[in-house]
Amino acid sequence: MSDTVDYIVVGAGSAGCVMANRLSASGTHSVCLLEAGPKDSNPWIHIPIGYGKTMFHKVVNWGYYTDPDPGMLGRRIYWPRGRTLGGSSSINGLIYIRGQQRDYDAWAAAGNPGWSWDECLPYFRKLENNDLGPGPTRGTEGMLNATSIKTPHPLVEALIGAAKTLGLPHLQDFNTGDQEGVGYYQLTTRNGRRCSTAVAYLRPAQGRSNLRVETDAHAMAVLFEGRRACGVRYRRDGQVHTVRARREVVLCAGALQSPQLLQLSGVGPAALLRQFGIGVVRDLPGVGENLQDHLQIRLIYETTRPITTNDQLRSLTGRARMGLEWLLFRGGPLAVGINQGGVFCRVDPASRTPDTQFHFATLSADMAGGKVHPFSGCTYSVCQLRPTSRGRVQLRSADPFEAPSMQPNYLSTELDRQMAVAAVKYARRLAATEPLAGLMKREFRPGPDVRTDDEILHFCREYGATIFHPSGTAKMGPSSDPMAVVDERLRVHGVAGLRVVDCSIMPTLVSGNTNVPVVMLAERAADFMLQDLRQAQPHALRVAA
């Protein structure tokens, strides 16, 4: 394939693999997919519980750290991000969640026509192969598997019983638009293996002659002719290369690197670009702003019985049994992953819909992906679904290989601080409710000495961490919004031939895990591009206002 293609997609992650598949499907248009990391050949990627093994992996994980955060006692928070085919869908916790109806209706109400829940729902149905079967809100013919956990766990069963006592319904499906309830999560697995977007979307397309996939290809800048994106400069095998685009460049590098790449390319806050000697193509002050993330607060309990994954992992016999069960039958704990039980609840009486999410894990460790504790343990990770704190991502220098500055500003609003404290209190109340209470021997963290609101808030600052959902740094919005970066068809304002398709375009964070919403918006973006192609004259490109 020549060094000129129709479409260049930067980043083979949750969105990029979808874009590469859909744009190349007709066989008519040539596509080049650039991925900074290697192929997804590491075996731990494909074992669901391998999430713990890839959490700090120096090859398939960018392993970022934020700037010191004042709201977190000056701590630098570890931010894992996928650096392989499939991106973060290859290293995430596998949770299959869409978010709430109100999330998407709010996007539409903010000046983004076409993004309401009802308008996004057909794309959610299109993308999924849901083992719960077809229904008004479910699909069964899509490429990404939504798989139910088939084997009950006594801790999750007790969690369900306790939550029902507190008035929450038992749900089989959290993805109908109304999440409130308790139950087992569905996972992005297929036959006991991780179903990343590389597995679901890229592998079926890799034999196409019009699709070129380059791994270990680090994008350095988008190239412009005037205000039209015309190519990408990247480094591979120590050499700098250029690939040119006849039609469009699509950034799918995620909420940290898409804004970084825009800024490196001259699209962003003009003063920042000039500070680093970067020529300004388009002054867009919103690039890198509006950063949002879900902050998880992890409560750890020791259980009264040896029924946790800790017990299985600490025993040689247990590890051997788990390994054989997965190798022979693609079953057992290795096929399920870390988090099995889910809760969506309201800890603020004023909330009309769930404001807090629980990830309930049948194991415990000092941090996500860390070594399990030497006791029978389980973990409640609680997070506020719609945080009001805002941060930013911006260049540290003009060096494309230097990580950007990441400033999450966790717990920087009074509401977020109140919600964090309320979530911890709710988790404790749940743990003290039968039948769950009968399985809880002691609260290991934060522990019985942490009682007052001030003590709980200090605990949240000391131990809080990302739950891996940074978003919003190239937000979608009308041209009348000075902080908007892309329009409702995800075209970058004020330039031609350039779109952003990933978590960064979310105006506000969705109420839950972000992988499936990103697949949905990539399906939509591919449709936008193919519609534009059919409607436009050859090579004609519209500049977004």
C-alpha positions in Angstrom: 0.0 0.0 0.0 1.4 3.5 -0.8 2.1 6.2 1.7 -1.0 7.9 0.7 -4.3 6.5 1.9 -7.9 7.7 2.1 -8.1 7.6 5.9 -5.5 7.6 8.7 -6.7 6.4 12.1 -4.3 7.2 15.0 -4.7 4.8 17.9 -5.8 1.2 17.8 -7.8 1.3 21.0 -11.5 1.0 21.9 -12.5 3.4 19.1 -9.6 3.0 16.6 -10.2 -0.7 15.9 -13.9 0.0 15.3 -13.0 2.9 12.9 -10.5 0.8 11.0 -13.0 -2.0 10.5 -15.9 0.1 9.4 -14.0 2.5 7.1 -12.3 -0.4 5.3 -15.4 -2.7 5.1 -16.4 -1.8 1.6 -13.0 -2.6 0.2 -13.1 0.7 -1.7 -11.3 3.0 0.7 -7.8 2.6 1.9 -7.1 2.9 5.7 -3.9 3.2 7.7 -4.2 2.4 11.4 -1.3 3.6 13.5 -0.7 2.1 17.0 2.1 3.3 19.3 2.3 0.0 21.1 2.9 -3.6 20.0 0.6 -6.4 18.9 -1.7 -7.8 21.5 0.3 -11.0 21.8 1.0 -10.9 25.5 -1.0 -13.9 26.9 -2.2 -12.1 30.0 -4.1 -9.7 27.8 -6.5 -12.5 26.8 -7.1 -14.0 30.2 -9.8 -12.0 31.9 -8.1 -12.0 35.4 -4.9 -11.0 33.7 -6.0 -7.4 34.3 -3.8 -7.6 37.4 -0.7 -8.6 35.3 -1.1 -5.8 32.7 -1.8 -3.1 35.3 1.9 -2.2 35.6 3.3 -3.8 32.4 5.9 -1.5 30.9 5.3 -2.7 27.3 1.5 -2.8 26.9 0.7 0.0 29.4 1.7 3.7 29.2 1.9 3.8 33.0 1.2 7.5 33.4 1.3 9.5 36.6 -0.7 12.6 37.1 0.8 15.8 38.4 0.7 16.2 42.2 -2.9 16.7 43.0 -3.8 19.2 45.8 -7.1 17.4 46.5 -5.3 14.1 47.1 -2.7 15.4 49.6 -0.3 16.2 46.8 -0.1 12.6 45.6 0.7 11.7 42.0 -2.0 9.2 40.9 -1.1 6.2 38.7 -3.1 6.2 35.5 -2.7 3.0 33.4 -3.6 3.3 29.7 -3.5 0.6 27.1 -0.6 0.6 24.7 -1.3 -2.3 22.4 -3.8 -3.3 19.8 -7.1 -2.9 21.5 -5.8 0.0 23.7 -7.4 0.1 27.1 -10.0 -2.4 26.0 -7.1 -4.9 26.2 -6.2 -4.1 29.8 -9.4 -2.9 31.4 -11.7 -4.5 33.9 -14.0 -5.8 31.2 -17.2 -4.3 32.7 -20.0 -3.9 30.1 -21.9 -0.7 31.0 -23.5 1.9 28.7 -24.4 4.6 31.2 -27.8 6.3 31.9 -30.3 7.7 29.6 -29.8 11.1 31.2 -26.1 11.2 30.2 -26.9 11.2 26.5 -30.0 13.4 26.7 -27.7 15.9 28.5 -25.2 15.8 25.6 -28.1 16.5 23.1 -29.4 19.3 25.3 -26.0 20.9 25.4 -26.2 21.7 21.7 -25.2 18.3 20.2 -28.2 17.2 18.0 -28.4 13.5 17.4 -26.8 12.4 20.6 -29.9 11.7 22.8 -30.3 8.2 24.4 -33.0 7.3 21.8 -30.6 8.3 19.0 -27.6 6.4 20.5 -29.6 3.3 21.4 -29.6 1.8 17.9 -25.8 1.9 17.9 -25.5 0.3 21.3 -27.7 -2.5 19.9 -25.7 -2.7 16.7 -22.4 -3.2 18.4 -23.3 -5.9 20.8 -23.8 -9.7 20.9 -25.6 -9.9 24.2 -26.1 -13.4 25.7 -29.3 -12.2 27.5 -30.9 -12.3 24.1 -32.7 -9.8 21.9 -34.9 -7.1 23.2 -36.0 -3.5 22.8 -32.6 -2.3 24.3 -30.4 -5.3 23.4 -28.7 -6.6 20.3 -27.4 -10.0 19.4 -25.8 -9.6 16.0 -23.0 -7.2 16.9 -19.2 -7.7 17.1 -18.6 -7.1 20.8 -19.7 -9.7 23.2 -21.7 -8.9 26.4 -21.4 -12.0 28.5 -23.2 -12.8 31.8 -21.4 -14.4 34.7 -22.8 -17.9 34.9 -21.4 -19.1 38.2 -22.8 -17.5 41.4 -20.3 -16.5 44.1 -21.4 -16.6 47.7 -20.1 -13.1 48.4 -21.9 -11.6 45.4 -25.1 -13.5 46.4 -24.8 -12.0 49.9 -24.2 -8.5 48.4 -27.4 -8.9 46.3 -29.3 -9.9 49.4 -28.1 -7.0 51.5 -28.8 -4.5 48.8 -32.3 -5.8 48.3 -32.8 -5.3 52.1 -31.8 -1.7 51.6 -34.5 -1.4 48.9 -32.5 -1.9 45.6 -33.9 -4.2 43.0 -32.0 -7.2 41.7 -31.1 -6.5 38.1 -30.0 -8.9 35.4 -29.3 -6.0 32.9 -27.8 -2.7 34.0 -28.0 -1.3 30.4 -31.6 -0.5 29.8 -31.1 3.2 30.6 -32.2 2.9 34.2 -29.4 1.4 36.2 -30.6 1.5 39.8 -30.1 -1.9 41.4 -27.7 -4.7 42.2 -26.5 -7.7 40.3 -23.7 -9.4 38.4 -21.9 -7.3 35.8 -21.8 -8.4 32.2 -18.3 -8.7 30.8 -16.6 -8.1 27.4 -15.5 -11.8 27.2 -16.0 -14.5 24.6 -15.6 -18.2 25.4 -13.7 -17.4 28.6 -11.3 -14.9 26.9 -11.1 -11.1 26.8 -13.1 -9.7 23.9 -11.2 -6.4 23.2 -12.0 -4.3 20.2 -8.8 -5.7 18.7 -10.4 -9.2 18.9 -14.0 -8.1 18.1 -13.3 -5.6 15.3 -9.7 -5.6 14.1 -9.0 -9.3 13.7 -11.9 -9.9 11.3 -10.6 -7.0 9.1 -6.9 -7.6 9.1 -6.9 -9.7 6.0 -8.3 -6.8 3.9 -5.8 -5.5 1.3 -7.1 -2.0 1.8 -6.3 -2.0 5.6 -2.7 -1.4 6.7 -2.0 -1.8 10.4 1.3 -0.4 11.8 2.2 -1.2 15.4 5.1 0.4 17.3 4.2 3.5 15.3 4.2 6.6 17.6 2.3 9.5 16.1 4.2 12.8 16.4 2.0 15.3 14.7 -0.9 15.8 12.3 0.2 17.6 9.2 -1.7 20.4 7.6 -2.0 22.2 4.3 -3.4 25.5 5.4 -6.2 24.4 7.7 -6.8 21.0 6.1 -5.3 17.9 7.8 -3.4 16.1 5.1 -1.3 13.5 7.0 0.5 12.2 10.1 4.2 12.1 11.0 5.1 9.2 13.1 8.2 7.2 14.3 8.6 3.5 13.8 11.8 1.4 14.3 13.7 4.6 15.1 12.8 6.2 11.7 10.4 9.1 11.1 7.8 8.4 8.5 4.9 10.3 6.9 1.6 8.9 5.7 -0.7 11.2 3.8 -4.6 11.2 3.8 -6.7 12.0 0.8 -9.8 12.4 2.9 -9.5 12.5 6.7 -7.3 11.9 9.7 -9.1 10.5 12.7 -7.6 10.8 16.2 -8.5 7.8 18.5 -5.6 8.2 20.9 -7.7 8.6 24.0 -8.5 11.5 26.4 -4.8 12.1 27.3 -3.0 11.7 23.9 -5.6 13.0 21.5 -5.4 16.5 23.1 -1.7 16.2 23.3 -1.4 15.4 19.6 -3.8 18.2 18.7 -1.6 20.6 20.7 1.6 19.3 19.1 0.0 19.8 15.7 -0.9 23.4 16.3 -4.5 23.0 17.4 -5.2 24.2 20.9 -4.8 27.2 23.2 -2.7 29.6 21.2 -0.7 30.9 24.2 0.3 27.4 25.2 1.4 26.5 21.7 3.5 29.7 21.3 5.1 29.0 24.7 6.6 25.8 23.1 7.3 27.3 19.7 4.5 25.5 18.0 2.9 27.3 15.0 -0.8 27.9 15.6 -3.1 26.3 13.0 -6.3 26.9 15.0 -6.7 28.6 18.3 -9.0 26.2 20.2 -8.8 27.0 24.0 -10.8 23.9 24.9 -8.2 21.4 23.8 -7.0 19.6 26.9 -9.6 21.3 29.2 -12.7 19.8 30.8 -10.8 16.7 32.1 -13.1 14.5 34.1 -12.5 11.1 35.8 -14.2 8.7 38.1 -12.4 8.6 41.5 -12.6 5.2 43.2 -12.6 4.8 46.9 -11.7 1.2 47.9 -13.0 -0.3 51.1 -11.4 -3.6 52.0 -13.0 -6.3 54.3 -11.7 -9.5 55.7 -14.3 -12.3 55.4 -15.3 -14.9 57.9 -14.8 -17.8 55.5 -12.0 -18.7 53.0 -14.3 -18.2 50.0 -12.4 -15.4 48.3 -10.1 -15.3 45.2 -7.3 -14.4 47.7 -7.6 -17.9 49.1 -7.4 -19.5 45.7 -4.4 -17.4 44.5 -2.4 -17.9 47.7 -2.6 -21.7 47.5 -0.5 -23.7 45.0 -3.3 -26.2 44.7 -5.8 -23.3 44.2 -3.7 -21.7 41.5 -3.3 -25.0 39.7 -7.0 -25.7 39.8 -7.8 -22.2 38.5 -5.3 -22.7 35.7 -6.6 -26.1 34.6 -10.2 -25.0 34.8 -9.4 -22.1 32.4 -7.1 -24.1 30.1 -9.5 -27.1 29.8 -12.9 -25.4 29.9 -12.3 -21.7 29.6 -14.1 -21.4 33.0 -13.5 -20.6 36.6 -12.1 -17.4 38.2 -9.6 -16.8 35.4 -12.5 -16.4 33.0 -14.4 -13.9 35.0 -12.0 -11.1 35.9 -11.6 -9.0 39.0 -15.0 -7.4 39.6 -18.2 -9.5 39.6 -20.8 -7.6 41.5 -22.3 -4.3 40.7 -24.4 -1.7 42.5 -25.9 1.5 41.2 -27.5 3.5 44.0 -28.3 7.0 45.2 -26.4 8.2 48.2 -27.6 11.8 47.8 -31.4 12.1 48.6 -31.7 14.8 46.0 -30.6 12.6 43.2 -33.2 11.4 40.7 -31.1 8.6 39.3 -28.2 6.6 40.6 -25.2 8.8 41.5 -22.8 6.2 42.8 -21.4 2.9 41.4 -19.9 0.0 43.3 -17.4 -2.5 41.8 -17.4 -5.5 44.1 -14.4 -7.7 43.9 -14.0 -11.1 45.5 -10.4 -10.4 46.2 -8.4 -7.6 48.0 -5.0 -5.9 47.5 -3.4 -2.7 48.6 -4.1 -1.3 45.1 -5.8 -2.4 41.9 -3.5 -4.9 40.3 -1.4 -5.4 43.4 -0.4 -8.5 45.3 -3.4 -10.0 47.1 -3.6 -9.7 50.9 -2.5 -12.7 53.1 -6.1 -13.0 54.4 -9.5 -13.8 52.9 -10.5 -10.5 51.5 -13.0 -8.6 49.3 -13.2 -5.0 48.0 -15.9 -2.5 47.6 -14.8 0.2 45.1 -17.2 3.1 45.2 -17.2 6.0 42.8 -19.3 9.1 42.2 -20.9 8.8 38.7 -21.1 12.4 37.7 -18.2 14.3 39.3 -18.2 18.1 39.1 -14.4 18.5 39.5 -12.6 19.5 36.3 -8.9 19.2 35.3 -6.8 19.6 32.3 -4.2 17.9 30.0 -1.5 20.0 28.4 1.9 19.8 26.9 5.0 19.9 29.0 7.2 20.5 26.0 7.1 20.2 22.2 8.6 16.7 22.5 6.0 14.2 21.2 7.6 11.5 23.3 7.2 13.2 26.6 4.1 12.5 28.6 1.7 15.5 28.9 0.9 17.2 32.2 -2.2 15.6 33.7 -4.0 17.6 36.4 -7.3 15.8 37.4 -8.1 18.1 40.4 -10.0 15.4 42.2 -12.3 16.4 45.0 -11.9 20.1 44.1 -15.6 20.8 44.6 -17.7 20.7 47.7 -20.3 18.4 46.1 -17.6 15.8 45.1 -16.2 15.8 48.7 -19.7 15.3 50.1 -20.4 12.5 47.7 -17.2 10.7 48.5 -18.0 10.7 52.2 -21.6 9.6 51.6 -20.5 6.7 49.3 -18.2 5.4 52.0 -21.0 5.6 54.5 -23.3 3.7 52.2 -20.7 1.0 51.6 -20.4 0.5 55.3 -24.1 0.4 55.8 -24.3 -2.3 53.0 -21.5 -4.3 54.6 -23.4 -4.2 58.0 -26.6 -5.5 56.4 -27.4 -9.3 56.4 -26.7 -11.6 54.8 -23.5 -9.8 53.8 -22.7 -8.8 57.4 -22.4 -12.4 58.4 -19.5 -12.8 56.0 -17.6 -9.7 57.0 -15.1 -10.4 59.8 -13.6 -6.9 60.0 -13.1 -3.7 58.0 -9.4 -3.7 57.1 -9.5 -0.3 55.3 -10.3 2.4 56.2 -10.8 0.6 59.6 -12.8 1.3 62.7 -10.7 4.4 63.7 -12.0 6.3 60.7 -15.4 7.5 61.8 -16.1 11.3 61.4 -16.8 13.0 58.1 -13.4 14.7 58.2 -11.7 11.4 58.9 -13.5 9.7 56.0 -12.7 12.6 53.6 -9.0 12.4 54.6 -9.1 8.6 53.9 -10.6 9.4 50.5 -7.7 11.8 49.8 -5.1 9.4 51.0 -6.2 6.3 49.3 -8.5 7.4 46.4 -7.4 6.5 42.9 -8.6 6.6 39.3 -11.0 3.9 38.1 -9.5 4.5 34.7 -12.1 6.7 32.9 -10.4 10.1 32.0 -12.7 11.9 29.5 -13.8 15.2 28.1 -10.6 16.9 27.0 -11.7 17.6 23.4 -15.4 18.1 24.1 -18.2 18.0 21.6 -20.3 21.2 21.4 -21.5 23.9 19.0 -19.2 26.5 17.6 -20.9 29.1 19.9 -19.3 27.3 22.9 -15.7 28.7 23.1 -14.5 25.5 24.9 -15.9 23.1 22.3 -13.4 21.2 20.2 -15.5 19.1 17.9 -19.0 19.5 16.4 -21.8 17.0 16.7 -20.2 14.9 13.8 -16.9 14.9 15.7 -15.2 17.2 13.2 -12.6 19.5 14.8 -13.9 23.1 14.7 -12.2 25.4 12.2 -10.2 22.8 10.3 -11.0 20.3 7.6 -10.3 16.6 7.3 -9.8 16.0 11.1 -12.0 14.3 13.6 -11.6 13.1 17.2 -13.3 9.8 18.2 -12.7 8.7 21.7 -13.5 9.5 25.4 -12.1 13.0 25.0 -15.2 14.2 23.0 -17.6 13.5 25.9 -19.0 16.8 27.1 -19.7 15.2 30.5 -18.7 11.8 31.8 -21.1 8.9 31.4 -22.5 7.3 34.5 -20.4 4.2 34.5 -17.5 2.5 32.7 -16.5 4.1 29.4 -15.4 1.3 27.1 -18.8 0.5 25.6 -19.8 4.1 25.2 -16.6 4.7 23.2 -17.4 1.7 20.9 -20.8 3.2 20.4 -19.5 6.7 19.5 -17.0 5.1 17.1 -19.8 3.2 15.3 -21.6 6.5 15.0 -18.5 8.3 13.8 -17.8 5.7 11.1 -21.4 6.2 9.9 -21.0 10.0 9.8 -17.9 9.6 7.7 -19.4 7.2 5.3 -22.6 9.3 5.0 -20.4 12.4 4.3 -18.5 10.5 1.6 -21.7 9.5 -0.1 -23.1 13.0 -0.1 -20.0 14.9 -0.9 -18.4 15.5 -4.3 -15.1 13.6 -4.7 -12.4 15.1 -2.4 -14.6 17.9 -1.2 -14.3 18.5 2.5 -16.4 20.7 4.6 -14.7 22.9 7.3 -16.6 22.7 10.6 -17.5 26.2 11.9 
